[in-house]
Amino acid sequence: MENIKVIVGLGSCGIATGANKVYNLIKDIKQRDKLNIDLGKTSCVGMCYNEPLVEIFDKTGYYLYGNIDETTVNDIIENHIKNNNPVNDYLISYKLISDNNKIKFFKEEDKTFSLSQHKIVLRNCGYINPESIADYESRQGYQSIKKIAHEKISSASVVKTIMDSGLRGRGGGGFPTGLKWKFAANKKSDEKYIICNADEGDPGAFMDRSVLEGDPHSVIEGMIIGAYAIEATHGVIYCRAEYPLAIKRLNIALTQARKKAYLGKNIISIKGFNFDIIVKEGAGAFVCGEETALIASVEGKRGMPRKRPPFPAEAGLWNKPTNINNVETFANVPWIILNGSEEFTKFGTEKSKGTKVFALAGKVKHSGLVEVPMGITLRDIIFKIGGGIKDGKKFKAVQLGGPSGGCIPEHLLDTIVDYDSINSTGAIMGSGGMIVMDETTCMVDLARFFLDFVQKESCGKCTFCRIGTKRMLEILTRITQGEGEEGDIEKLEELSYQIKDNSLCGLGQTAPNPVLTTIKYFRDEYEAHIKKKRCPAKSCKKLITYEVDPEKCTGCTVCAINCPVDAISGERKKPHLIDQNNCIKCGVCYSKCKFNAIKLY
């Protein structure tokens, strides 16, 4: 049997679905049967809805298997590995050497998911062992910093290249990266710092974590280039402690980079270019996504924002000039330097160049990590790449920008993905969270959920943010419990604008976005809760009534047997009744009934 390479996707998403068990089983079978295979690891491939994923390279080509478990592993080993007979039942795609490595898919939905993307940030994720610097180097890794050294490109030229590329910060506000670097580069100091913010707390942080787990060297190389551009002497990757796998792989990568002189003194023989990076573990505070709060946390202080100016480029970490970008921003940098700014500007719109990574999740069929060119529509991401809504339900809204983002309704699905277009809807790009909702989602309760999060995460420094979000949360909670009053909507709007206008940092300034956008686009739901004491989505527990449909009820007694408070009565084979005074609205009867005889009102 010829040597075969087997790779298992071991990102956090894969591990959560059992990829570790798959890996260990293959390892045990390899030892037991003395199989001549190279067993390796990679990280998130992006196709999270098909996890766990296993890749096989043999003499005929490449094969990608999905939804693999301990049972199907044995089938694949017996047939594909031992007998050169791929198992079509589990295959997602394959490329045959005899067919010029043309990729073919078994399902059109997987083909659409994969081929509708263009990967720059995720260029290596799923293709390399993230714990191997050799794998990274084999895919043009560290060629960008070598290009700078060999061609003797000046720091100013590097800054200009990033400015010309149109790269904007991928962490939220979309500030031009090159301009940010220029500010820091123009400040003269014996010490400068460059910081990677890997602690953002919205669902897009899944993207940051996946890049750190799957391709940590791309972020490190981006930081090295940034350090060269602004003449920084020290680097910090600020990563939340809840990402242990990302931190582990970052530290492995940093050790490897030091051994190969990509970090340290006179990097790549550039005389006087001395730079190193440390990992600082954060406590996961959402407010530390704001630059000055992050800096305070790195310094060992409580993570609270301060007034600007001075901006970090002038006085940041330890009062020295500092530049901060997030994971996705730095991962773009090596590609831009190697391929040129003109290549990057081929993707995107006039004011938003390049690609954007989204963590696509929620009520969508194909959840995962997707990277798309700026300018694509929300409709194409959700219905073309994401495959549409689960279980035949109707699309209702998509929430962009995490807890401080906004909800975009169906009639705006053709909005293109760029900073200005998304901002015009009331949402924000954020770091890439994209949560899809269907008709069963209550928009009032959704606003309450996100406001609950930001209220808890408020550092408390600003009265408007600390107290205003609390009052808003109280109003929203009352509304979802059937205790809403006339004038509550107007109070929410007034408080929202006061908080936005008077809060010091981005957390407070954007905290009301979920409330304002849901009122703007789904005001009728608020009014139904307040005036009719009814939840149109049939989601708010205290506004739901469960009743038995006598025409469908067979009297099987399953609902009565499972009711935890004995609120259902009736004889066998005769329609049952629910005592509304005793019903606690737990929904057990609804979930247990096999005849759709329990109705929600």
C-alpha positions in Angstrom: 0.0 0.0 0.0 1.4 3.4 -1.1 1.9 6.2 1.5 -1.4 8.0 2.1 -1.8 11.3 3.9 -4.8 11.6 6.2 -5.7 15.0 7.8 -8.4 15.6 10.4 -9.9 19.1 11.0 -9.1 19.9 14.6 -10.3 23.4 15.1 -12.6 24.2 18.0 -15.6 23.6 15.8 -14.4 20.2 14.7 -13.4 19.2 18.2 -16.8 20.2 19.5 -18.4 17.7 17.1 -16.1 14.8 17.9 -13.1 15.3 15.6 -10.7 14.4 18.5 -12.4 11.0 18.8 -12.1 10.5 15.0 -8.4 11.5 15.1 -7.6 9.1 18.0 -9.5 6.2 16.4 -7.5 6.6 13.1 -4.3 6.8 15.2 -5.2 3.6 17.0 -6.2 1.7 13.8 -2.9 2.9 12.2 -0.9 1.4 15.0 -3.0 -1.8 15.2 -3.0 -2.6 11.5 0.4 -1.1 10.8 -1.0 1.2 8.1 1.5 3.2 6.0 -0.3 6.5 6.4 0.8 10.0 7.5 -1.8 11.2 10.0 -1.9 15.0 10.4 -4.0 17.8 11.8 -5.4 21.0 10.4 -7.8 23.6 11.7 -11.2 24.9 10.6 -11.9 24.4 6.9 -14.8 26.8 7.2 -17.4 24.2 6.3 -18.6 23.9 9.9 -22.0 22.4 8.9 -20.1 19.2 7.7 -17.8 18.7 10.7 -16.0 16.6 11.6 -14.0 16.7 8.3 -11.3 14.3 7.1 -9.1 14.9 4.1 -7.2 12.1 2.3 -4.4 12.5 -0.2 -3.4 9.4 -2.1 -1.8 8.5 -5.5 -5.0 9.3 -7.4 -5.8 12.7 -5.9 -7.5 14.5 -3.0 -10.7 13.5 -1.2 -12.8 15.5 1.4 -15.1 13.5 3.7 -17.7 15.2 5.9 -19.9 14.4 9.0 -17.5 11.6 10.0 -17.9 9.7 13.2 -16.3 6.6 14.7 -18.5 4.3 12.7 -17.9 5.8 9.3 -14.1 6.0 10.0 -13.9 2.2 9.9 -15.7 2.1 6.6 -13.4 4.7 5.0 -10.3 3.0 6.3 -11.4 -0.5 5.1 -12.5 0.7 1.6 -10.5 3.8 0.7 -7.2 3.4 2.6 -6.9 -0.4 2.4 -8.5 -1.1 -0.9 -8.2 2.2 -2.9 -12.0 2.4 -3.1 -13.4 5.9 -2.1 -16.6 5.8 -0.2 -19.0 8.1 -2.1 -21.6 8.1 0.7 -19.5 10.3 2.8 -17.6 12.3 0.2 -18.1 16.1 -0.1 -15.6 16.7 -2.9 -12.6 15.3 -4.7 -9.8 16.2 -7.2 -8.3 13.6 -9.4 -4.7 14.0 -10.7 -5.9 12.3 -13.9 -8.5 15.0 -14.3 -6.0 17.9 -13.9 -7.1 18.3 -10.3 -10.4 19.8 -11.3 -12.5 19.9 -8.2 -15.9 18.0 -8.2 -18.6 18.0 -5.6 -21.3 15.4 -4.9 -23.8 18.1 -3.8 -24.5 21.3 -5.5 -25.0 23.1 -2.1 -21.4 22.2 -1.1 -20.1 23.4 -4.5 -21.9 26.7 -4.1 -20.7 27.2 -0.5 -17.1 26.6 -1.5 -16.8 28.2 -5.0 -18.7 31.4 -4.2 -15.9 32.4 -1.8 -12.5 34.1 -2.4 -10.0 33.4 0.3 -7.2 35.8 1.3 -7.4 35.8 5.1 -8.4 32.1 5.2 -6.0 31.2 2.4 -4.2 28.6 4.6 -6.9 27.6 7.0 -7.6 23.9 6.5 -4.6 23.4 4.2 -1.7 23.5 6.7 -0.8 22.0 10.1 -1.1 25.2 12.2 1.7 23.9 14.5 4.1 23.6 11.6 6.1 26.6 10.4 7.3 24.5 7.5 3.8 24.1 6.3 3.2 27.8 6.5 6.5 28.5 4.6 5.5 26.0 1.9 2.5 28.3 1.1 4.5 31.5 0.7 4.7 32.1 4.4 7.2 34.7 5.5 7.9 35.6 1.9 6.5 39.0 2.4 8.9 40.1 5.1 11.7 38.5 3.0 10.6 40.5 0.0 10.9 43.7 2.1 14.4 42.7 3.2 15.7 41.5 -0.1 14.3 44.4 -2.1 15.2 46.9 0.6 11.7 48.3 0.7 11.5 51.3 3.1 9.1 51.6 6.0 7.4 54.5 4.3 6.9 52.4 1.1 5.3 49.6 3.2 2.9 52.2 4.7 2.1 53.5 1.3 1.4 50.0 -0.1 -1.1 49.4 2.7 -2.7 52.8 2.1 -2.9 52.2 -1.6 -4.6 48.8 -1.0 -7.6 50.5 0.7 -7.4 48.0 3.5 -9.7 49.2 6.3 -9.6 47.9 9.9 -11.7 44.7 10.0 -12.5 45.0 13.7 -15.5 47.3 13.6 -15.2 50.9 12.6 -13.4 50.3 9.3 -10.7 53.0 9.8 -8.1 53.0 7.0 -5.3 50.7 8.2 -2.5 52.5 6.2 -3.5 55.9 7.6 -3.5 54.5 11.1 0.0 53.1 10.5 1.1 56.5 9.1 0.1 58.3 12.3 2.1 55.9 14.4 5.1 55.9 12.0 5.3 59.7 12.2 5.7 59.8 15.9 9.3 59.6 17.0 10.0 57.5 20.1 12.7 55.1 21.4 9.9 52.6 22.0 6.8 51.8 20.0 4.2 49.1 20.4 2.0 47.2 18.0 -1.0 45.3 19.4 -3.2 42.6 17.8 -6.7 42.7 19.3 -7.8 39.1 19.4 -10.3 39.6 22.2 -13.4 40.9 20.4 -16.5 39.6 22.0 -19.1 39.4 19.2 -19.9 36.2 17.2 -17.3 37.4 14.7 -14.7 36.6 17.3 -15.2 33.0 16.1 -13.5 34.1 13.0 -10.6 35.6 14.9 -10.2 32.4 16.9 -10.3 30.2 13.8 -7.6 32.2 12.1 -5.4 32.1 15.2 -6.0 28.3 15.5 -5.6 27.6 11.8 -3.0 30.0 10.6 -1.2 31.8 13.5 1.9 32.6 11.5 -0.1 34.8 9.0 -1.1 37.1 12.0 2.5 37.1 13.3 3.9 38.0 9.9 1.4 40.7 9.5 2.5 42.1 12.9 6.1 41.9 11.9 5.4 43.9 8.7 3.4 46.4 10.7 6.2 46.7 13.2 8.7 47.4 10.4 6.4 50.0 8.9 6.0 52.0 12.1 9.4 51.1 13.7 7.8 49.3 16.6 10.0 47.5 19.1 7.5 45.4 21.0 4.3 43.4 20.0 1.4 42.1 22.0 -1.3 39.7 21.0 -4.2 40.3 23.4 -6.3 37.1 23.3 -9.1 36.1 25.7 -8.1 33.2 28.0 -11.3 31.3 26.9 -9.4 30.5 23.6 -6.9 27.9 25.0 -6.3 26.2 21.6 -5.6 29.6 19.9 -3.2 30.6 22.7 -1.4 27.2 22.6 -0.9 27.4 18.8 0.1 31.1 19.0 2.9 30.3 21.5 4.1 27.4 19.4 4.2 29.6 16.4 6.0 32.4 18.3 8.7 29.9 19.5 9.1 28.6 15.9 9.4 32.2 14.5 12.1 33.1 17.0 14.1 30.0 16.2 14.1 31.0 12.5 15.0 34.6 13.2 11.6 36.0 12.1 11.5 37.5 15.6 14.3 38.9 17.7 17.2 41.1 16.8 18.1 42.2 13.2 15.1 40.3 11.8 15.8 38.8 8.3 19.2 40.6 8.4 17.6 44.0 8.5 20.1 45.8 10.7 18.5 47.5 13.6 15.1 45.9 13.2 14.6 44.3 16.6 11.1 43.1 17.4 9.4 40.4 19.4 5.8 39.5 20.4 4.2 38.2 23.6 0.7 36.9 24.2 -1.3 38.6 26.9 -4.4 36.7 28.1 -7.5 38.8 28.6 -10.5 38.0 30.8 -12.9 38.3 27.9 -14.4 41.7 28.7 -16.3 43.0 25.7 -15.3 46.6 26.5 -11.7 45.6 25.9 -12.4 45.5 22.2 -12.1 49.3 22.5 -8.5 50.4 22.1 -7.9 52.4 25.2 -9.7 49.9 27.4 -7.5 47.1 25.9 -4.4 49.1 26.6 -5.4 49.6 30.2 -5.9 45.9 30.6 -2.5 45.1 29.1 -1.0 47.5 31.6 -2.6 45.5 34.4 -5.4 48.0 35.1 -9.1 47.6 35.0 -10.3 47.6 31.3 -11.9 51.0 31.0 -11.8 53.4 28.1 -10.3 56.9 28.4 -10.9 60.1 26.5 -9.2 60.7 23.2 -7.1 62.6 22.2 -4.4 61.6 22.8 -5.0 58.7 20.5 -2.9 55.5 20.9 -0.7 56.5 17.9 0.5 59.4 20.0 0.3 57.9 23.6 -0.8 54.3 23.9 0.7 51.4 25.8 3.0 52.7 28.6 2.3 56.1 27.1 4.3 55.2 24.0 3.1 55.4 20.3 1.0 52.3 19.7 -0.9 50.8 16.8 -3.8 48.4 17.3 -5.4 46.2 14.6 -7.4 43.1 14.9 -6.6 39.5 13.7 -8.3 39.7 10.3 -6.6 43.0 9.5 -3.1 41.6 10.2 -3.8 38.4 8.3 -4.4 40.5 5.1 -1.1 42.3 5.3 1.4 39.6 4.1 -0.8 38.8 1.1 -1.0 42.5 0.1 2.8 43.0 0.4 3.5 39.9 -1.6 0.9 40.4 -4.3 0.7 44.2 -4.4 -2.0 46.7 -3.5 -3.4 46.6 -7.1 -4.3 42.9 -6.7 -6.1 43.6 -3.5 -8.1 46.5 -5.0 -9.5 44.2 -7.6 -11.8 42.9 -5.0 -14.5 45.1 -3.3 -16.2 48.4 -3.9 -14.9 51.9 -4.3 -14.6 52.6 -0.6 -14.4 49.0 0.8 -11.6 47.0 -0.8 -10.7 43.3 -0.5 -12.6 40.5 1.2 -14.5 40.1 4.4 -14.8 37.1 6.6 -18.1 36.3 8.3 -19.1 33.8 10.9 -22.4 32.7 9.3 -24.7 31.2 12.0 -28.2 31.0 13.2 -31.2 29.7 11.3 -29.2 29.1 8.1 -28.7 25.7 6.5 -25.0 26.0 6.0 -23.3 27.6 8.9 -19.6 28.2 8.9 -16.7 30.6 8.2 -17.0 32.3 4.8 -14.8 34.8 3.1 -16.4 36.9 0.4 -15.4 39.9 -1.8 -16.7 43.2 -0.5 -19.7 44.2 -2.7 -21.5 40.8 -2.5 -25.1 41.1 -1.4 -26.5 39.8 1.9 -29.0 37.8 -0.1 -26.1 35.9 -1.9 -24.3 35.2 1.4 -27.4 33.8 3.1 -29.3 32.1 0.3 -26.5 31.2 -2.1 -23.5 30.4 0.1 -25.6 29.6 3.3 -28.2 27.6 1.4 -31.2 29.5 2.8 -33.2 29.0 5.9 -33.5 25.8 7.9 -36.6 23.6 8.0 -38.4 25.5 5.3 -39.0 28.5 7.5 -39.2 32.1 6.3 -36.3 34.5 6.5 -37.0 37.4 8.9 -33.8 39.3 9.6 -30.0 39.1 9.8 -28.1 40.6 12.6 -24.7 42.1 11.8 -22.0 43.4 14.1 -22.4 41.4 17.2 -24.2 42.6 20.4 -23.8 46.3 19.3 -24.8 45.6 15.7 -28.2 46.0 14.1 -30.9 43.8 12.5 -31.5 44.1 8.8 -34.9 43.0 7.5 -36.0 41.1 4.4 -36.6 44.1 2.1 -33.0 45.1 2.6 -31.5 41.7 1.7 -30.0 43.2 -1.5 -27.8 45.6 0.5 -24.2 45.1 -0.6 -21.6 44.2 2.0 -19.4 47.3 2.4 -18.9 49.6 5.4 -21.0 52.5 4.2 -23.9 50.4 2.9 -24.2 48.3 6.0 -23.9 51.4 8.2 -26.8 53.0 6.3 -29.1 50.3 7.5 -28.4 51.0 11.1 -26.2 47.9 11.5 -22.4 47.8 11.6 -19.9 45.5 9.9 -18.2 44.7 13.3 -15.7 41.9 13.2 -17.8 39.6 11.2 -20.8 38.1 13.1 -23.7 37.3 10.9 -26.7 35.8 12.7 -29.6 34.7 10.5 -33.2 34.7 12.0 -36.4 33.1 10.8 -40.1 33.7 11.5 -39.9 32.1 15.0 -37.5 34.8 16.3 -39.1 37.5 18.4 -37.4 40.8 17.5 -38.3 42.4 20.8 -36.8 39.5 22.8 -33.8 39.5 20.5 -33.2 43.2 21.3 -33.6 42.4 25.0 -31.1 39.5 24.7 -28.4 41.7 23.2 -29.1 44.6 25.5 -28.8 42.3 28.5 -25.3 41.4 27.2 -24.0 44.9 26.7 -25.5 46.1 30.0 -23.6 43.4 31.8 -20.4 44.2 29.8 -20.6 48.0 30.5 -17.5 49.1 32.4 -19.7 51.5 34.3 -17.6 54.6 33.7 -20.3 56.6 31.8 -23.6 57.2 33.5 -25.6 57.1 30.3 -24.2 53.7 29.4 -24.3 52.2 32.9 -27.7 53.5 33.9 -29.3 54.1 30.5 -28.8 50.5 29.3 -30.2 49.2 32.6 -33.4 51.3 32.2 -33.8 50.1 28.6 -33.3 46.5 29.6 -36.0 46.9 32.3 -38.5 48.3 29.7 -37.7 45.5 27.2 -38.1 42.9 29.9 -41.5 44.3 30.8 -42.6 44.3 27.2 -41.7 40.6 26.7 -43.5 39.7 29.8 -46.8 41.3 28.7 -46.4 44.3 31.0 -45.6 46.9 28.3 -47.2 50.3 28.4 -48.1 53.0 26.0 -45.0 55.3 25.5 -42.5 52.5 26.1 -41.3 52.6 22.5 -40.7 56.3 22.7 -38.8 56.0 26.0 -36.6 53.4 24.4 -35.8 55.7 21.4 -35.1 58.7 23.7 -32.8 56.7 25.9 -31.1 55.1 22.9 -30.1 58.5 21.4 -29.0 59.9 24.8 -26.7 56.8 25.3 -25.3 57.0 21.8 -24.6 60.7 22.0 -23.1 60.8 25.5 -21.1 57.6 26.0 -17.4 57.7 25.9 -16.5 54.6 23.9 -17.8 52.4 21.1 -19.6 50.0 23.4 -22.0 52.7 24.7 -22.2 54.5 21.4 -23.4 51.3 19.6 -25.2 49.5 22.5 -28.7 50.8 21.4 -28.3 49.6 17.8 -30.2 46.3 18.2 -33.1 48.2 19.9 -33.2 51.1 17.3 -33.1 48.8 14.3 -35.7 46.4 15.6 -38.0 49.4 16.4 -37.3 50.9 13.0 -38.0 47.7 11.0 -40.3 45.7 13.3 -42.3 48.3 15.2 -45.4 46.3 14.7 -44.0 43.6 16.9 -43.4 46.0 19.7 -46.9 47.3 19.3 -48.4 43.8 19.3 -46.6 43.1 22.6 -47.7 46.3 24.2 -51.2 46.8 22.9 -52.4 43.3 22.2 -50.3 41.4 24.8 -49.3 39.1 22.0 -46.0 37.8 20.6 -46.4 37.4 16.8 -43.4 35.0 16.7 -45.0 33.0 19.5 -41.7 33.1 21.3 -42.2 35.2 24.5 -43.2 32.6 27.1 -45.7 34.8 29.1 -47.5 35.9 26.0 -48.2 32.3 24.6 -51.3 30.2 25.2 -51.2 26.5 24.6 -54.5 24.9 23.5 -55.6 21.4 22.3 -57.2 21.2 18.9 -60.0 18.7 19.5 -60.2 17.7 15.8 -56.6 16.5 15.8 -56.3 15.2 19.4 -56.4 11.4 19.4 -56.5 11.1 23.2 -53.2 9.3 23.3 -52.5 10.9 26.7 -48.8 11.5 25.9 -49.2 15.3 26.6 -50.9 14.6 30.0 -48.3 12.0 31.0 -45.4 14.5 30.3 -47.0 17.6 31.7 -44.9 18.5 34.8 -47.8 20.3 36.6 -50.7 18.0 35.7 -52.4 20.8 33.8 -53.8 18.5 31.1 -56.8 16.3 31.6 -59.0 14.0 29.5 -59.9 10.4 28.9 -58.0 8.0 26.7 -59.1 8.3 23.0 -61.0 11.5 23.7 -59.8 15.1 23.2 -57.9 16.5 26.1 -58.0 20.0 27.8 -55.4 22.3 29.1 -56.1 24.1 32.4 -54.8 27.6 31.6 -54.7 28.5 35.3 -52.2 25.7 36.0 -50.3 25.8 32.7 -46.7 27.1 33.2 -46.2 27.4 29.4 -43.1 25.1 29.4 -44.0 23.8 25.9 -43.4 20.1 26.8 -46.9 19.1 25.5 -46.2 21.0 22.2 -42.9 19.1 21.7 -44.2 15.7 22.7 -47.4 15.7 20.6 -47.0 13.6 17.4 -50.3 14.7 15.9 -49.8 18.5 15.8 -52.8 18.8 18.1 -51.2 21.4 20.4 -51.6 24.9 19.1 -49.9 28.1 20.1 -51.8 31.4 20.3 
